[in-house]
Amino acid sequence: MLVEAIHRINPKAAFTLTGEDLNDIEWLLGTSPINVSDIEAKMADVQAEYDALQYQRDRQYPSIGDQLDMQYHDELNGTTTWKDAVAKVKSDNPKG
């Protein structure tokens, strides 16, 4: 989340962070420091965007009953219907 937030503010930002404290960011290669409050605000925006899409990500998967049925038939028939369905959802909806 932190890296995404900083790169949304400055896509070319170069930095390192040792520990958890945002005040300990070391700006590299001439990157102008970004105010911690600006980073925190952008992190909140990134999290809100991710959270807003959670329902959409969850709804992409077939129901548990359908998934179990797919697995049963895959086992009987030697097919990969369930794996293919799950792989498609994951590729269509990568994590943030």
C-alpha positions in Angstrom: 0.0 0.0 0.0 2.8 2.4 0.9 4.7 1.9 -2.3 1.6 2.2 -4.4 0.7 5.4 -2.6 4.1 7.0 -3.1 4.2 6.0 -6.8 0.8 7.5 -7.4 2.1 10.8 -6.0 5.4 10.5 -7.8 5.7 7.6 -10.3 9.5 8.1 -10.5 10.1 8.3 -6.7 13.1 6.3 -5.4 13.2 5.6 -1.7 13.9 3.1 1.1 12.1 2.5 4.3 13.7 0.8 7.3 11.1 -0.1 9.9 7.5 0.9 10.1 7.8 4.7 10.7 6.9 6.8 7.6 9.2 9.5 9.0 12.1 7.2 8.3 11.8 7.2 4.5 15.1 7.8 2.8 14.6 9.6 -0.5 17.0 8.5 -3.1 18.4 9.7 -6.5 17.3 13.3 -6.1 13.6 12.4 -5.3 12.0 15.3 -3.6 10.6 14.2 -0.2 6.9 13.8 0.0 5.1 15.0 3.1 4.0 12.1 5.4 0.5 13.4 5.6 0.2 13.4 1.8 1.4 9.8 1.8 -1.1 8.8 4.5 -3.9 10.5 2.6 -3.0 8.7 -0.6 -2.7 5.4 1.2 -6.3 5.9 2.5 -7.4 6.6 -1.1 -5.6 3.4 -2.4 -7.2 1.3 0.4 -10.7 2.8 -0.3 -10.3 1.9 -4.0 -9.3 -1.6 -3.2 -12.1 -2.0 -0.7 -14.7 -0.7 -3.1 -13.8 -3.5 -5.6 -13.9 -6.3 -2.9 -17.5 -7.2 -3.7 -16.8 -7.4 -7.4 -13.8 -9.6 -6.7 -15.8 -11.9 -4.4 -18.7 -12.2 -6.9 -16.5 -13.3 -9.7 -16.0 -16.8 -8.2 -18.7 -19.5 -8.8 -20.7 -20.4 -5.7 -19.1 -22.9 -3.3 -21.7 -25.5 -4.4 -20.8 -25.0 -8.1 -17.1 -25.2 -7.3 -17.6 -28.5 -5.4 -19.6 -29.8 -8.3 -16.9 -28.8 -10.7 -14.3 -30.6 -8.6 -16.4 -33.7 -8.4 -16.9 -33.9 -12.1 -13.2 -33.0 -12.8 -12.2 -36.0 -10.6 -14.6 -38.3 -12.4 -13.8 -37.1 -15.9 -10.1 -36.1 -15.6 -10.9 -32.5 -16.5 -9.7 -29.2 -15.1 -12.9 -27.2 -15.2 -12.6 -26.0 -11.6 -8.9 -25.0 -11.8 -9.6 -23.2 -15.1 -12.5 -21.2 -13.6 -10.5 -20.2 -10.5 -7.4 -19.3 -12.7 -9.6 -17.1 -14.9 -11.0 -15.2 -11.9 -7.6 -14.7 -10.5 -6.1 -13.4 -13.8 -9.1 -11.1 -14.4 -8.9 -9.7 -10.9 -5.3 -9.5 -9.6 -4.8 -8.4 -6.0 -3.9 -4.7 -5.3 
